[in-house]
Every structure is written in C-alpha cells, then in structure tokens.
Amino acid sequence: MSIRGVVRRAAGRLIHRGWAAIRTAGAVSPANPAGYRFRRLGDGACLSFPIGAIFGEAWIEIGEHTLVGERVSISAGMGPGVDLGPDSIVRIGGSCSIGRGSHIVGHQSIDIGDHVFTGPYVYITDQNHVYDDPEIPIGRQWPRNNPVVIGSGSWLGTGSIILPGTRIGRQCVVAGGAVVRGEFPDHSVIAGVPAKVVRRYVPGDGWPPSHLNGARAEHAEPGIAGITDPVETVRTAGTAGIAEPAEPLRAAGTVGTAGIADPVETVRTAGTAGIAEPAETVRTAGTTGDVEHTGTLSAAEHPVPPGAAGSVQRVAPAGTGPAGGA
C-alpha cells in the first residue's frame, strides 16, 4: 500500500472515531445536563445527535428506553420561554423509536403510547391554521388545537402525517404517506389520502382480506349486483307424497315483463291419491295486477305462461300429469 493510502486510512479512522465521540457527547440523556430541562426523561432514553429543534422541554415527557432519532424536532408551545401551564403537553411513552427527521409539534396535548415506532420524516401535530377571514393572511389567523392520541404498539410509516383531533387505537399500522385525521379502532391498517381503515383484525377470524374491510366472510357473499339475496324454497311432491329435497331459488333475478324482480313464494303440491292440497298463492311475474287463484282445477285446464298481461296462473291437482309430478 502506498504512503498516500496509509495516510488516507488513518485519517478516515480518526474522523469516524471523532464523529462517534461527538455523537455520544452530543446526545441528550438523563445522564447529561441537557436532559434535566425535560419534564421527564426516563432511564435509558436518548435523543440522538445531531438534535433537531427542541424547545418547551419543561412540558415534554419521554419514557424509559425511548430512542429519538437524529434531527427530530419536538416542541411544546409556539416558541421558547412561554408559560404553558402546569401540565405536560407532549408525552412519549417508553420503549418507543422516533425516526430521524420527524416532527412532533404540540400546543395542547399529544399523547404517544408505549412501544410506538415511526419511520423517518413523520409529522405529528395537534394544531392547524384556520382560514375563517378571507382578508387576513392564513398564517396570521389564530390557529385551533385538538388533542392527538396514538395507541401503544402502533407503527407510523415513513412520511405519514397525523393531524389535529386524531385518535389511533392500539396496535395500528399507518401506511407511509398517509394523511390521517379522525378516530380509528384498535388493530387497524390505515392508509390513503385522506386516510381510512383498509384492514382490521377480527377476533376468531384473524386478518380477513382487505376487500372485506374487517367483515366476516360468511356475511359477504354477494348476490346480483353484489347484494346478498334471500333464498326461498319451492318443494315438489315426490313418489307417494313424500317431498323431495328442497330446491333453492333466489328471489332476486326472477324478472317479469317490466324487468322487475318478483318474489318467489312457496308452492306445495301433493302426489298422494291424486288429491291436491290447498294451493298457496302463486304470483304471476310481470302481470299488470296481482291476480291470485286457489283451489283445484280439472285436468283440461292449463296454466297460462307467466309474463302475459292479466294472466292467471293456476296450480293443477297432483295426479293429472306424470305420477308424483307437481
């Protein structure tokens, strides 16, 4: 190796060791004076160096063993030196990890639970500008606050934005780039702009496919046009008057003359000794009016095909056709 290579390697080693020493010395922890300014900085907590904009430490709480990445800004209030009252404003739980370059901007209340992890460049705020007066610059109009809650065990993806008034449940996933506002239940996957629940955990079923959106599979069988249709039953008499297994029909899908689905009602016929049981109502699909007929007809009478205007549909007695037929 040339002398130049030896010098370069030695210089690189010194620079990296020096930078590591600077990062260690510049980190904020309970062990150095900078940590004393916080309302609470738990054992093992660390704000990595280089540090972002940090002010209002007296109203910021950070739990035990929480790691705050490089260049993360955490602020309470509009600026340094403002008295924000007796209570803390930004609360970050224990064993959390806040990704580098993220911003947590609190004015009223931001509550982040335990074991919450974020990707880089996440933005969380409980304050938003208003635009009530069209003549005053928006940045000069007094903003509104709305508390934010992020449940324990949640994960916030890279670049996600949590807006004022958001309440995220426990063990939730926020997709990268989502713009989140509103309330979301536990065990949700939240994505989109604006964000919505795209998947949920259902006890006993696990994580159903995303198109069911947390619904149970047996409740989502689509019928015509994606709507579940009720199934009605028509029973026919078999040999010796014994009913054969019921054949299911769907009410939706029976189209009459006007193209309107008519309900299918139950018809029972008997095959014993050729005696017809009392016939239940049969509605002719597509008729201009509801014409009903009950009773026993002779074998010479034939049913009128359904769909003809003003037609009457009758039920022939059992025994006039093939044995046991309906």
C-alpha angles and dihedrals in degrees: 000000000000124000089249091056092049092051092047093051092048092048092049091050091051093048094050092046091047092049091049089051090049092050091050093048093043097050116105116234138147087267097066132059094252089066092059092071093068123092086234132353110180127221112282094015116138138185106204124231130274089052125206126223108313122178138144089045091161088069097043125092124190121185132226120297094003115150119210112196130228120296094008113155118213118177138170117199132358096297146334120303098030120132106232099180135257100305131076117252106193116045122180116184131225128289093016128146119210113196122236119274094020123142127216109185115182131181104154112006136337114173118186115183131221123292094017114156127193135189120231124292097022116160122209123176139158095201134073135181120247131217102200095130112055092198099055120074108257092234090059097050115099109261127227127236130214124173122251126212125187114188125232119272095024128140124215114200127225115293096004118152123215111199130202116288095027120143115186119188130226124295094010129154121218112197121232114273094015118147104215129198129152137031123315128186128236119284096022132146107219123195144151142049104303091022123236137170109277098172138013138190112245115200109243094014102057116209109346118205114288095248090064091056094211097318122133114260095234090059095054106062104134124219126186111341089005094294122124109243124210114247117226126188134233114194123200125199116246133192115330091006095294113143115240120224112295116260111219119229128183118232094212110069099043098116122195130195094287091050091249120133112243121205116253112227128198120273121188123191128181129218100194113119090335092283116142118222116224105291118235121223118293117193119208110231114235099011120145091236136015106264115179132187133183133181140058123310132194121260090251093066116088129197116255112238112260118255098045113124113258093000124155119219116206134188113234118219117262113259098042091092130034115333112283092002124142 
